[in-house]
Amino acid sequence: MFLVFLKWMQGFDISVPHLFFYTSFKMLMSALSSFVLTLVVGKAFIAKLVSLKIGHKVRVTDVAVLAGSYNKESQIPSMGGLLFIFTIITSNLLWMDIQSPFTFLFTFTLVSMGLIGFIDDYLKIRNKGGLSARVKFLMQIACVFFITLYLHNESFSQAIHSVMNFHSIELKNTEVTGSLQSFMSHIYIPFMKHPFIIGSSMFTFLFSMFVLIGGMNAVNLTDGLDGLATGCMLMVAFVFAIIAFISNHVFVADYLNILYIEGAGDIAIFLSSLIGGLLGFLWFNSYPAQVFMGDTGSLALGAIIGLTSIVLRREFLLALVGGIFVIETLSVILQIFWVRFFKRRLFSCTPIHHHFEIKGWHESKIVIRFWMIGLVLSFLGLISLKVQ
């Protein structure tokens, strides 16, 4: 909206510095805006959650209690995801292009997945057990199907563009130029120069749905210790913000042999606001946490990062830089498999961060070590852009 105001000023021959229209400047301002706003409203927001008794009720079966590291009498507010969802949207309204289809797509994903998480959190808090696994999954499928249909069906996306008066999206690599949908069959692998071309449109459609749903639930599983999911998500978002920024520059993208995506600067701006919002949230979520993000935040964040990897055609890079999320998810899958076939546990408890907690590691040590692994994986992800 701020950019619309600046363009309106230009229409009256009022001089406006070009600095305000540079993607790099908008990224920095978007991150700063969401960070400051989160800090400003955060304390009052948490106080309001406490007054409404929106707390995380610790049960005697919780692994943290078993590990002896949690005060069973504490009531830490949940639904903290509402805080950074609000600040991210507010920041993006200021700095993103409201006619960009990416503004609509990413905002819709953030809000819709956050809403599913909010309903689940609310029902849990009201002692109704939350959404059943089946209902929750069906709600995720419905939203993910709409998003995936937009990404894969050109007629559907063009219909939305015409109704909403959005810009078109064009992608280009060293050989061809086309719409976003025409590149959905291109699967890029880290450290490999040329993509794999998948002939089956049904496979790529289902693969995109898998990435979105997998991203949501992987972040949800990781969100079990103070600051763990928040810090890991910061690193992943930073890597993809850089890739989106590069993808917005045709010559730099060509030099690094990655896709040029027209308008990808808006993705970089969105991720920058997400980084700022999460940094502000980490102020309150770091050990000892004053607020939890809940499913409201974890589902929204997982869906956003999954969507980003699909649009930038870097799904397998997400598996690399988001390796902590992959490890957490695999630990749960392996545990289920081990119990079913060998009738005993492979880990003391899953997700795997709880295994280390029961083994006697302090919560802060687990979080910092997982962050260190995430940082190394992020470096490898950035290196892969050059080594291909």
C-alpha positions as CSV (number, residue, x, y, z in Angstrom):
1,M,0.0,0.0,0.0
2,F,2.9,2.3,0.7
3,L,4.2,1.7,-2.8
4,V,0.8,2.5,-4.3
5,F,0.9,5.8,-2.4
6,L,4.4,6.5,-3.8
7,K,3.2,5.8,-7.3
8,W,0.2,8.1,-6.7
9,M,2.6,10.8,-5.7
10,Q,4.6,10.3,-8.9
11,G,1.4,10.9,-10.8
12,F,1.4,14.5,-9.5
13,D,5.1,15.0,-10.6
14,I,6.2,14.7,-7.0
15,S,9.8,13.4,-6.8
16,V,10.1,10.1,-5.1
17,P,13.5,8.5,-4.5
18,H,14.1,5.4,-6.7
19,L,15.5,3.7,-3.6
20,F,11.9,2.9,-2.4
21,F,11.4,0.8,-5.5
22,Y,14.5,-1.4,-5.2
23,T,13.8,-5.0,-4.2
24,S,16.8,-5.1,-1.9
25,F,15.5,-2.0,0.0
26,K,12.0,-3.3,0.2
27,M,13.3,-6.6,1.6
28,L,15.3,-4.8,4.3
29,M,12.4,-2.5,5.2
30,S,9.9,-5.4,5.2
31,A,12.1,-7.4,7.6
32,L,12.6,-4.4,9.8
33,S,8.9,-3.5,9.8
34,S,7.7,-6.9,10.9
35,F,10.5,-7.3,13.5
36,V,9.8,-3.9,15.1
37,L,6.0,-4.4,15.0
38,T,6.4,-7.9,16.6
39,L,8.4,-6.5,19.4
40,V,6.1,-3.5,19.9
41,V,2.8,-5.5,20.1
42,G,4.3,-8.8,21.4
43,K,4.2,-8.1,25.1
44,A,0.6,-6.8,25.0
45,F,-0.4,-9.7,22.8
46,I,1.1,-12.3,25.2
47,A,-0.6,-10.6,28.2
48,K,-3.9,-10.8,26.3
49,L,-3.5,-14.5,25.7
50,V,-2.7,-15.0,29.4
51,S,-5.8,-13.1,30.4
52,L,-7.9,-15.2,28.1
53,K,-6.3,-18.3,29.6
54,I,-5.0,-19.5,26.3
55,G,-2.3,-21.6,27.7
56,H,-0.5,-24.8,26.9
57,K,-1.6,-27.3,29.5
58,V,1.3,-29.6,30.4
59,R,0.2,-33.2,31.0
60,V,2.0,-35.7,33.2
61,T,2.6,-37.8,30.1
62,D,4.5,-35.0,28.4
63,V,8.1,-35.9,27.6
64,A,9.4,-32.7,29.2
65,V,7.9,-33.8,32.5
66,L,9.3,-37.2,32.1
67,A,12.7,-35.7,31.5
68,G,12.3,-33.6,34.7
69,S,12.9,-30.3,32.8
70,Y,9.4,-28.8,32.9
71,N,7.3,-27.1,35.6
72,K,4.0,-28.9,35.6
73,E,2.3,-25.9,37.1
74,S,3.3,-23.5,34.4
75,Q,0.8,-22.1,31.9
76,I,2.6,-20.8,28.8
77,P,0.3,-19.1,26.2
78,S,-0.2,-20.9,22.9
79,M,-1.4,-19.6,19.5
80,G,1.6,-17.3,19.3
81,G,1.6,-17.9,15.6
82,L,-1.2,-15.3,15.4
83,L,1.4,-12.7,16.4
84,F,3.8,-13.2,13.5
85,I,1.0,-13.9,11.0
86,F,-0.4,-10.5,11.8
87,T,3.0,-8.7,11.6
88,I,3.9,-10.5,8.4
89,I,0.7,-9.5,6.6
90,T,0.9,-5.9,7.9
91,S,4.5,-5.6,6.7
92,N,3.7,-7.1,3.3
93,L,0.7,-4.8,2.8
94,L,3.3,-2.0,3.0
95,W,6.0,-3.3,0.9
96,M,4.7,-6.0,-1.6
97,D,3.1,-5.3,-4.9
98,I,-0.6,-5.8,-4.3
99,Q,-1.1,-6.7,-8.0
100,S,1.4,-9.5,-7.8
101,P,-0.1,-13.0,-7.9
102,F,2.6,-14.0,-5.4
103,T,1.1,-11.5,-2.8
104,F,-2.2,-13.3,-3.1
105,L,-0.9,-16.8,-3.2
106,F,1.5,-16.5,-0.2
107,T,-1.0,-14.5,1.9
108,F,-3.8,-17.0,1.2
109,T,-1.5,-19.9,2.1
110,L,-0.4,-18.2,5.3
111,V,-3.9,-17.3,6.4
112,S,-5.6,-20.5,5.4
113,M,-3.1,-22.9,7.0
114,G,-2.9,-20.6,10.1
115,L,-6.7,-20.8,10.4
116,I,-6.6,-24.6,10.4
117,G,-4.0,-24.5,13.1
118,F,-6.0,-21.9,15.0
119,I,-9.1,-24.1,15.1
120,D,-7.1,-27.1,16.2
121,D,-5.3,-25.0,19.0
122,Y,-8.6,-23.5,20.1
123,L,-10.3,-26.8,20.5
124,K,-7.3,-28.2,22.4
125,I,-7.4,-25.3,24.8
126,R,-11.1,-25.7,25.4
127,N,-10.5,-29.4,26.4
128,K,-12.1,-30.7,23.3
129,G,-9.1,-32.7,22.1
130,G,-8.5,-30.6,19.0
131,L,-9.5,-31.6,15.5
132,S,-9.5,-35.3,14.8
133,A,-6.6,-36.4,12.6
134,R,-9.0,-37.2,9.8
135,V,-10.7,-33.8,9.8
136,K,-7.5,-31.9,10.1
137,F,-6.0,-33.8,7.2
138,L,-9.0,-33.3,5.0
139,M,-8.9,-29.5,5.8
140,Q,-5.3,-29.4,4.8
141,I,-6.0,-31.4,1.6
142,A,-8.7,-28.9,0.6
143,C,-6.5,-25.9,0.9
144,V,-3.5,-27.6,-0.6
145,F,-5.5,-28.8,-3.6
146,F,-6.6,-25.2,-4.3
147,I,-3.0,-24.0,-4.1
148,T,-1.6,-26.9,-6.2
149,L,-4.3,-26.4,-8.8
150,Y,-3.3,-22.8,-9.1
151,L,0.3,-23.8,-9.6
152,H,-0.3,-26.5,-12.2
153,N,-3.4,-25.4,-14.1
154,E,-2.8,-22.4,-16.3
155,S,-6.4,-21.9,-17.2
156,F,-7.3,-21.7,-13.5
157,S,-4.5,-19.3,-12.6
158,Q,-5.3,-17.1,-15.6
159,A,-9.0,-16.9,-14.5
160,I,-7.9,-15.7,-11.0
161,H,-5.5,-13.2,-12.6
162,S,-8.2,-11.7,-14.8
163,V,-10.6,-11.4,-11.9
164,M,-8.1,-9.9,-9.5
165,N,-6.2,-7.9,-12.2
166,F,-2.9,-9.6,-11.3
167,H,0.3,-9.5,-13.3
168,S,1.3,-12.6,-15.3
169,I,4.2,-14.8,-14.3
170,E,6.9,-15.8,-16.7
171,L,9.8,-18.2,-16.1
172,K,13.0,-18.6,-18.1
173,N,16.0,-20.8,-18.1
174,T,18.9,-21.0,-20.6
175,E,16.8,-22.9,-23.1
176,V,13.1,-22.1,-22.9
177,T,10.7,-19.4,-21.6
178,G,7.2,-20.1,-20.4
179,S,4.6,-19.8,-17.7
180,L,4.9,-21.1,-14.2
181,Q,2.8,-24.1,-15.1
182,S,5.0,-25.1,-18.0
183,F,8.0,-25.5,-15.6
184,M,6.2,-27.7,-13.0
185,S,7.6,-30.8,-14.8
186,H,11.2,-29.5,-14.2
187,I,12.7,-31.1,-11.1
188,Y,15.9,-29.5,-9.9
189,I,18.4,-31.4,-7.8
190,P,21.0,-29.6,-5.7
191,F,24.5,-29.6,-7.2
192,M,23.1,-30.9,-10.6
193,K,23.2,-28.5,-13.6
194,H,20.3,-29.8,-15.6
195,P,16.8,-30.6,-14.3
196,F,14.9,-33.8,-14.6
197,I,11.9,-33.6,-16.9
198,I,8.9,-35.5,-15.5
199,G,6.4,-36.5,-18.2
200,S,3.5,-37.3,-15.9
201,S,1.5,-34.2,-14.9
202,M,-0.4,-36.2,-12.3
203,F,2.9,-37.2,-10.6
204,T,4.1,-33.6,-10.4
205,F,0.7,-32.5,-9.1
206,L,0.8,-35.1,-6.3
207,F,4.4,-34.3,-5.7
208,S,3.6,-30.6,-5.1
209,M,0.8,-31.6,-2.7
210,F,3.2,-33.9,-0.9
211,V,5.7,-31.1,-0.5
212,L,3.1,-28.7,1.0
213,I,1.6,-31.2,3.4
214,G,5.0,-32.6,4.3
215,G,6.3,-29.1,5.0
216,M,3.4,-28.3,7.3
217,N,3.6,-31.4,9.4
218,A,7.4,-31.5,9.5
219,V,7.5,-28.0,11.1
220,N,4.7,-29.0,13.4
221,L,6.7,-32.0,14.6
222,T,9.8,-29.9,15.1
223,D,8.0,-27.3,17.2
224,G,8.5,-29.1,20.6
225,L,11.3,-27.1,22.3
226,D,11.6,-23.4,23.0
227,G,12.8,-21.6,19.9
228,L,13.7,-24.8,18.0
229,A,11.3,-24.5,15.0
230,T,11.6,-20.7,15.0
231,G,15.4,-20.7,14.7
232,C,15.5,-23.5,12.1
233,M,12.8,-21.8,10.0
234,L,14.8,-18.5,10.1
235,M,17.7,-20.2,8.4
236,V,15.6,-21.9,5.7
237,A,13.7,-18.7,5.0
238,F,16.9,-16.7,4.7
239,V,18.3,-19.2,2.1
240,F,15.1,-19.1,0.0
241,A,14.9,-15.3,0.3
242,I,18.4,-15.1,-1.3
243,I,17.3,-17.5,-4.1
244,A,14.1,-15.6,-4.7
245,F,16.1,-12.3,-4.9
246,I,18.5,-13.9,-7.4
247,S,15.7,-15.4,-9.4
248,N,14.3,-11.9,-9.9
249,H,17.4,-10.8,-11.9
250,V,17.7,-12.3,-15.3
251,F,21.4,-11.9,-15.8
252,V,22.4,-13.1,-12.3
253,A,20.0,-16.1,-12.6
254,D,21.5,-17.0,-16.0
255,Y,25.0,-16.7,-14.6
256,L,24.2,-19.1,-11.7
257,N,22.1,-21.4,-14.0
258,I,18.9,-21.0,-12.0
259,L,15.4,-20.1,-13.2
260,Y,14.6,-16.5,-13.8
261,I,11.1,-15.9,-12.3
262,E,9.5,-12.6,-13.2
263,G,8.2,-10.9,-10.0
264,A,10.1,-13.3,-7.7
265,G,11.3,-10.2,-5.8
266,D,7.9,-10.2,-4.1
267,I,8.6,-13.7,-2.8
268,A,11.9,-12.4,-1.4
269,I,10.0,-9.5,0.2
270,F,7.5,-11.9,1.7
271,L,10.2,-14.1,3.1
272,S,12.0,-11.1,4.5
273,S,8.9,-10.0,6.4
274,L,8.7,-13.6,7.7
275,I,12.3,-13.5,8.8
276,G,11.7,-10.2,10.7
277,G,8.5,-11.5,12.2
278,L,10.2,-14.7,13.4
279,L,13.2,-12.8,14.8
280,G,10.7,-10.7,16.9
281,F,8.8,-13.9,17.9
282,L,12.1,-15.6,18.9
283,W,12.5,-12.7,21.4
284,F,9.6,-14.2,23.3
285,N,9.9,-17.8,22.2
286,S,13.5,-18.5,23.2
287,Y,14.3,-20.4,26.3
288,P,12.5,-20.0,28.7
289,A,9.6,-19.4,26.3
290,Q,6.9,-16.8,27.1
291,V,4.7,-18.0,24.3
292,F,4.4,-21.0,21.9
293,M,3.5,-20.7,18.2
294,G,1.1,-23.6,18.4
295,D,-0.3,-25.3,15.3
296,T,-1.4,-21.8,14.3
297,G,2.1,-20.9,13.5
298,S,3.8,-24.2,12.7
299,L,1.3,-25.2,10.0
300,A,1.4,-21.7,8.4
301,L,5.2,-21.6,8.4
302,G,5.5,-25.1,7.0
303,A,3.1,-24.4,4.2
304,I,4.9,-21.2,3.2
305,I,8.3,-22.7,3.0
306,G,6.9,-25.7,1.0
307,L,5.1,-23.3,-1.4
308,T,8.3,-21.3,-1.8
309,S,10.3,-24.3,-2.8
310,I,7.7,-25.3,-5.4
311,V,7.4,-21.9,-7.0
312,L,11.2,-21.5,-7.1
313,R,11.4,-25.2,-8.3
314,R,13.7,-26.1,-5.4
315,E,11.8,-28.8,-3.6
316,F,14.9,-31.0,-3.1
317,L,16.9,-28.0,-1.9
318,L,14.3,-27.6,0.8
319,A,15.0,-31.2,1.9
320,L,18.7,-30.2,2.2
321,V,18.5,-26.8,4.0
322,G,15.5,-27.9,6.0
323,G,17.3,-31.1,7.0
324,I,16.4,-30.7,10.7
325,F,12.7,-30.8,9.7
326,V,13.4,-33.9,7.6
327,I,15.3,-35.6,10.5
328,E,12.5,-34.9,13.0
329,T,9.9,-36.4,10.6
330,L,12.0,-39.4,9.7
331,S,12.5,-40.1,13.4
332,V,8.8,-40.4,13.9
333,I,8.3,-42.6,10.9
334,L,11.2,-44.9,11.9
335,Q,9.9,-45.2,15.4
336,I,6.5,-46.3,14.2
337,F,8.1,-48.8,11.8
338,W,10.4,-50.2,14.5
339,V,7.6,-50.6,17.0
340,R,5.3,-52.3,14.5
341,F,7.9,-54.8,13.1
342,F,10.4,-55.3,16.0
343,K,8.0,-54.6,19.0
344,R,10.5,-52.2,20.6
345,R,11.5,-48.6,20.4
346,L,14.3,-47.3,18.3
347,F,14.4,-44.0,20.1
348,S,13.5,-43.2,23.7
349,C,10.8,-40.9,22.4
350,T,10.0,-39.1,19.1
351,P,10.4,-36.6,17.6
352,I,14.1,-37.0,18.1
353,H,14.7,-33.8,20.1
354,H,12.7,-35.5,22.9
355,H,15.0,-38.5,22.7
356,F,18.0,-36.3,23.6
357,E,15.9,-34.5,26.2
358,I,15.2,-37.8,28.0
359,K,18.9,-38.8,27.6
360,G,19.7,-35.8,29.8
361,W,20.6,-33.0,27.4
362,H,19.4,-29.6,28.5
363,E,16.8,-28.1,26.3
364,S,19.0,-25.1,25.4
365,K,21.8,-27.4,24.4
366,I,19.5,-29.4,22.1
367,V,18.1,-26.3,20.4
368,I,21.5,-24.7,19.9
369,R,23.1,-27.9,18.5
370,F,20.1,-28.3,16.1
371,W,20.5,-24.7,15.0
372,M,24.2,-25.3,14.3
373,I,23.3,-28.3,12.1
374,G,20.6,-26.2,10.4
375,L,23.2,-23.4,9.7
376,V,25.7,-25.9,8.2
377,L,22.9,-27.3,5.9
378,S,22.0,-23.7,4.9
379,F,25.6,-23.1,3.9
380,L,25.5,-26.2,1.8
381,G,22.3,-25.1,0.2
382,L,23.9,-21.8,-0.8
383,I,27.0,-23.5,-2.1
384,S,24.8,-25.7,-4.3
385,L,23.8,-22.6,-6.3
386,K,27.4,-22.1,-7.4
387,V,28.5,-25.7,-7.7
388,Q,26.2,-26.9,-10.4
